[in-house]
Amino acid sequence: MGKASGAENGNNHAGINGRDPRTAWWTEARFGMFIHWGLYALPAQGEWIMYAQKTPVCEYEQLAQQFNPTEFDAKAWVSLAKDAGMRYIVITAKHHDGFTMYHSKADPFNIVDSTPFNRDPMKELAEACREADIVLCFYYSHVIDWHHPHAVHKEHNNTWDYKLEEKRFTEYWEGKAKPQIKELLTEYGWVGLLWFDTAGGLSEEDSKDIVEHVRSLQPDCVINSRVSHYMGMGDYVSKGDNEIGMSGEDTRPWETPMTLNLSWGYTTRDQIWKTADVLIQKLVHVIGKGGNLLLNVGPTPQGTIPERSAERLREVGEWTHRNAEAVYSTEGSPFPCELDWGAITTKPGRMYLHIHNAKWPVGSLRLCGIRNKVWMSRMHK
């Protein structure tokens, strides 16, 4: 991936001082680690396997008896995130299968009560993140829950174990979802962000209820837009998976969740990996448009991050650490257009040009609309 060049910019690019105080830390971080980890790591076919194969609850529960990730090392995970230049971690506290990766008192279907591992990895991650100055955030599937008999989604429901017409959503909402969110926000210290997912069918009333529930427990916790399909919910926009929008498309803060290969949860089938060069290009295109990149890893059943993933992240980290000034606490490009040679990030009085190696100009690179003197300091490849 290319060079980041610095240039004085007479524009005092607005935004840094005008940020929402709640999302300020998140916007300045620009780059985070997504972690999809759960029982679905055992079949190694992705996180939707229970739904895809219509696995009965009683059969899926047996995976918990086999789940014993004794090689899990919270400090190693956090160290890898830091090596990559990531400043926050979002981990699946509960995915769509309904299994919680922490010790939940609201449902025994959790990693402490149902597995031989008998440890709470979220507690260990919380401590490791505090020590390393990484912000810990939780993913929570608030609407889809294939394990619970009364969870109701617009379309992705467990109808092979339970009859849709017999579901009573309130029993799930009040009896599991809200109590578990309370656990996450009261037992793990400050939680920077709750990352909700797939809210199809959730009413506006329940959408507002869950936002108010979070605010009552941790007022400064950031909430993503996937908390609801009603417009304006949440503190920032979650783009579609692996989606990078056009320049100027979003007026609110936004984030792209992205995979290293084609999958989220651990799988042995998917070996189509993005190169470090491609990942860095995607990172600069996201931050150059004013967004955050949330880059995913899918740990193994043993509790390790696959070496291919770790290798990619370290390669990306070599670039982010050298070019930190042009990445963190930056704003996007002041030009409302796509740039075929790379991307631009800015700070007050300064503009950074991220030029792809293959697009590095032989002669000159023309930028219009800059009236003041320009100096260029070629940064790092």
SULZIZI-V924720 format. One record per residue. N is the residue number from 1. RES is the residue in one small letter. SS is DSSP state (H for helix, E for strand, C for the rest). PSI is psi in whole degrees, 0 to 359 (* if undefined). D_FIRST is the distance of its C-alpha to the first C-alpha in Angstrom with 2 decimals. Layout:
((N:RES:SS:PSI:D_FIRST) (N:RES:SS:PSI:D_FIRST))
This chain:
((1:m:C:164:0.00) (2:g:C:199:3.78) (3:k:E:154:7.10) (4:a:E:117:9.72) (5:s:E:140:13.01) (6:g:E:140:16.38) (7:a:E:138:19.32) (8:e:E:140:22.85) (9:n:C:122:23.86) (10:g:C:341:27.56) (11:n:C:125:27.07) (12:n:C:84:27.90) (13:h:C:120:25.75) (14:a:C:154:28.10) (15:g:C:315:27.45) (16:i:C:312:26.87) (17:n:C:344:30.58) (18:g:C:14:31.64) (19:r:C:151:29.92) (20:d:C:126:32.14) (21:p:C:329:33.03) (22:r:C:320:32.70) (23:t:C:3:29.06) (24:a:H:313:28.02) (25:w:H:320:26.70) (26:w:H:317:24.76) (27:t:H:320:23.21) (28:e:H:333:22.21) (29:a:H:319:20.67) (30:r:C:333:18.05) (31:f:E:124:16.80) (32:g:E:166:19.29) (33:m:E:128:20.13) (34:f:E:138:22.31) (35:i:E:117:24.74) (36:h:C:108:26.97) (37:w:C:131:29.69) (38:g:C:192:33.29) (39:l:H:331:36.05) (40:y:H:349:34.08) (41:a:H:333:31.98) (42:l:C:308:35.10) (43:p:C:341:35.35) (44:a:C:42:31.57) (45:q:E:22:31.44) (46:g:C:164:29.80) (47:e:C:350:31.26) (48:w:C:14:33.40) (49:i:H:323:35.41) (50:m:H:317:38.63) (51:y:H:318:38.69) (52:a:H:322:37.53) (53:q:C:3:40.27) (54:k:C:48:42.79) (55:t:C:125:43.30) (56:p:C:146:46.50) (57:v:H:316:46.20) (58:c:H:328:48.59) (59:e:H:319:46.46) (60:y:H:324:43.11) (61:e:C:333:44.73) (62:q:H:338:45.33) (63:l:H:327:41.62) (64:a:H:326:42.10) (65:q:H:341:44.63) (66:q:H:351:42.03) (67:f:C:109:39.16) (68:n:C:76:39.05) (69:p:C:69:35.54) (70:t:C:346:36.85) (71:e:C:3:33.48) (72:f:C:132:32.16) (73:d:C:101:31.04) (74:a:H:319:30.14) (75:k:H:324:28.96) (76:a:H:320:26.56) (77:w:H:314:25.02) (78:v:H:322:24.77) (79:s:H:321:23.38) (80:l:H:319:20.53) (81:a:H:317:19.82) (82:k:H:320:19.87) (83:d:H:325:17.60) (84:a:H:348:14.95) (85:g:C:14:15.63) (86:m:C:144:17.83) (87:r:C:1:20.99) (88:y:E:157:23.21) (89:i:E:130:24.26) (90:v:E:117:25.96) (91:i:E:146:28.05) (92:t:E:96:30.51) (93:a:E:325:33.87) (94:k:E:125:35.46) (95:h:C:192:34.04) (96:h:C:342:36.09) (97:d:C:353:38.14) (98:g:C:358:39.88) (99:f:C:127:39.29) (100:t:E:135:38.45) (101:m:C:28:36.28) (102:y:C:175:38.44) (103:h:C:95:42.20) (104:s:C:130:43.55) (105:k:C:344:47.26) (106:a:C:343:47.23) (107:d:C:124:46.64) (108:p:C:351:47.17) (109:f:C:75:44.46) (110:n:E:167:41.99) (111:i:C:337:40.35) (112:v:C:314:43.09) (113:d:C:340:46.19) (114:s:C:358:45.26) (115:t:C:159:43.34) (116:p:C:347:44.28) (117:f:C:314:41.26) (118:n:C:33:43.31) (119:r:C:157:40.67) (120:d:C:98:38.87) (121:p:H:337:35.12) (122:m:H:325:34.56) (123:k:H:316:36.85) (124:e:H:322:34.92) (125:l:H:320:31.56) (126:a:H:316:33.13) (127:e:H:316:34.28) (128:a:H:321:31.03) (129:c:H:318:29.11) (130:r:H:317:31.73) (131:e:H:327:31.46) (132:a:H:1:27.67) (133:d:C:42:27.64) (134:i:C:139:25.76) (135:v:E:124:27.31) (136:l:E:133:28.86) (137:c:E:155:29.20) (138:f:E:136:31.03) (139:y:E:134:30.63) (140:y:E:119:34.15) (141:s:C:101:35.29) (142:h:C:340:38.17) (143:v:C:308:39.57) (144:i:C:127:38.82) (145:d:C:99:40.65) (146:w:C:347:41.90) (147:h:C:329:43.93) (148:h:C:133:46.05) (149:p:C:343:48.98) (150:h:C:10:48.81) (151:a:C:134:45.12) (152:v:C:122:44.82) (153:h:C:165:41.76) (154:k:C:323:41.85) (155:e:C:330:41.18) (156:h:C:75:39.63) (157:n:C:158:42.77) (158:n:C:99:44.43) (159:t:C:4:47.37) (160:w:C:337:48.11) (161:d:C:326:49.54) (162:y:C:148:50.58) (163:k:C:128:52.32) (164:l:H:320:50.48) (165:e:H:348:53.78) (166:e:H:359:54.67) (167:k:C:139:51.56) (168:r:C:94:52.21) (169:f:H:323:48.91) (170:t:H:325:50.46) (171:e:H:322:51.21) (172:y:H:314:47.56) (173:w:H:311:46.35) (174:e:H:334:48.90) (175:g:H:339:49.33) (176:k:H:304:45.80) (177:a:H:304:42.90) (178:k:H:318:44.12) (179:p:H:321:45.50) (180:q:H:323:42.27) (181:i:H:322:40.24) (182:k:H:319:42.81) (183:e:H:314:42.31) (184:l:H:327:38.55) (185:l:H:359:39.15) (186:t:H:349:42.08) (187:e:C:2:41.46) (188:y:C:21:37.88) (189:g:C:200:37.78) (190:w:C:128:35.60) (191:v:C:119:33.42) (192:g:C:327:30.61) (193:l:E:139:30.23) (194:l:E:120:32.07) (195:w:E:98:29.91) (196:f:E:162:32.42) (197:d:C:139:31.89) (198:t:C:78:33.75) (199:a:C:19:36.71) (200:g:C:126:38.38) (201:g:C:350:42.08) (202:l:C:131:42.10) (203:s:C:162:44.62) (204:e:H:323:44.04) (205:e:H:314:46.60) (206:d:H:329:44.87) (207:s:H:312:41.49) (208:k:H:324:42.99) (209:d:H:316:44.77) (210:i:H:324:41.67) (211:v:H:314:39.91) (212:e:H:325:43.11) (213:h:H:314:43.36) (214:v:H:314:39.96) (215:r:H:325:40.82) (216:s:H:337:44.17) (217:l:H:315:42.64) (218:q:C:92:39.52) (219:p:C:333:39.47) (220:d:C:1:36.04) (221:c:C:128:34.33) (222:v:E:143:31.67) (223:i:E:132:32.33) (224:n:E:166:29.95) (225:s:H:345:31.22) (226:r:H:2:31.74) (227:v:H:335:34.88) (228:s:C:155:36.63) (229:h:C:359:36.43) (230:y:C:133:38.43) (231:m:C:142:36.43) (232:g:C:355:35.62) (233:m:C:147:35.92) (234:g:C:170:33.61) (235:d:C:343:31.67) (236:y:E:168:28.41) (237:v:E:124:27.26) (238:s:E:115:25.81) (239:k:C:171:23.96) (240:g:C:159:24.49) (241:d:C:126:22.72) (242:n:C:17:19.08) (243:e:C:130:19.97) (244:i:C:117:17.96) (245:g:C:182:20.56) (246:m:C:159:20.79) (247:s:C:133:20.57) (248:g:C:5:23.87) (249:e:C:323:24.95) (250:d:C:132:25.75) (251:t:C:344:28.00) (252:r:C:160:28.11) (253:p:C:147:25.48) (254:w:E:167:23.51) (255:e:E:143:21.34) (256:t:E:119:19.55) (257:p:E:133:20.41) (258:m:E:145:17.99) (259:t:C:154:18.37) (260:l:C:326:16.26) (261:n:C:234:18.30) (262:l:C:359:21.04) (263:s:C:161:23.50) (264:w:C:299:24.33) (265:g:C:163:27.07) (266:y:C:133:27.08) (267:t:E:144:27.68) (268:t:C:349:28.02) (269:r:C:327:27.90) (270:d:C:107:24.31) (271:q:C:29:21.91) (272:i:C:96:19.30) (273:w:C:138:16.19) (274:k:C:142:12.81) (275:t:C:163:10.07) (276:a:H:322:7.92) (277:d:H:315:4.79) (278:v:H:319:7.45) (279:l:H:319:8.74) (280:i:H:321:6.25) (281:q:H:318:6.40) (282:k:H:320:10.04) (283:l:H:311:10.50) (284:v:H:331:9.79) (285:h:H:326:11.85) (286:v:H:307:14.50) (287:i:H:334:14.91) (288:g:C:343:14.64) (289:k:C:12:17.64) (290:g:C:17:19.41) (291:g:E:180:19.04) (292:n:E:150:18.43) (293:l:E:125:16.48) (294:l:E:103:18.79) (295:l:E:128:17.13) (296:n:E:146:19.85) (297:v:E:151:21.18) (298:g:C:97:24.51) (299:p:C:158:26.52) (300:t:C:169:29.06) (301:p:C:336:32.85) (302:q:C:346:33.07) (303:g:C:18:30.97) (304:t:C:152:27.78) (305:i:C:125:24.18) (306:p:C:140:23.25) (307:e:H:326:21.47) (308:r:H:320:18.84) (309:s:H:314:18.01) (310:a:H:320:18.26) (311:e:H:315:15.97) (312:r:H:316:13.14) (313:l:H:321:13.95) (314:r:H:323:14.11) (315:e:H:318:10.66) (316:v:H:320:9.43) (317:g:H:328:12.14) (318:e:H:325:11.09) (319:w:H:315:8.39) (320:t:H:323:11.00) (321:h:H:322:13.76) (322:r:H:330:12.49) (323:n:C:29:11.73) (324:a:H:322:14.69) (325:e:H:328:16.52) (326:a:H:2:14.19) (327:v:C:304:14.13) (328:y:C:146:17.69) (329:s:C:28:20.84) (330:t:C:165:19.10) (331:e:E:170:20.28) (332:g:C:182:18.66) (333:s:C:142:18.60) (334:p:C:351:22.13) (335:f:C:122:21.71) (336:p:C:57:23.00) (337:c:C:162:20.97) (338:e:C:142:17.88) (339:l:C:118:15.31) (340:d:C:349:14.03) (341:w:C:353:11.38) (342:g:E:227:9.75) (343:a:E:168:11.75) (344:i:E:135:14.18) (345:t:E:158:15.60) (346:t:E:156:18.94) (347:k:E:164:21.60) (348:p:C:120:25.13) (349:g:C:6:25.15) (350:r:E:145:21.44) (351:m:E:136:18.50) (352:y:E:125:14.77) (353:l:E:119:12.55) (354:h:E:103:8.92) (355:i:E:123:7.97) (356:h:C:145:5.45) (357:n:H:314:5.53) (358:a:H:345:8.25) (359:k:H:4:9.94) (360:w:C:124:10.31) (361:p:C:140:14.12) (362:v:C:319:16.53) (363:g:C:270:19.21) (364:s:C:163:18.93) (365:l:C:124:17.40) (366:r:C:129:20.30) (367:l:C:127:20.68) (368:c:C:157:24.16) (369:g:C:10:26.24) (370:i:C:117:25.64) (371:r:C:341:29.07) (372:n:C:179:28.68) (373:k:C:147:27.47) (374:v:C:133:23.78) (375:w:C:148:22.25) (376:m:C:128:18.71) (377:s:E:107:17.33) (378:r:E:117:14.00) (379:m:C:221:12.40) (380:h:C:145:9.89) (381:k:C:*:6.77))
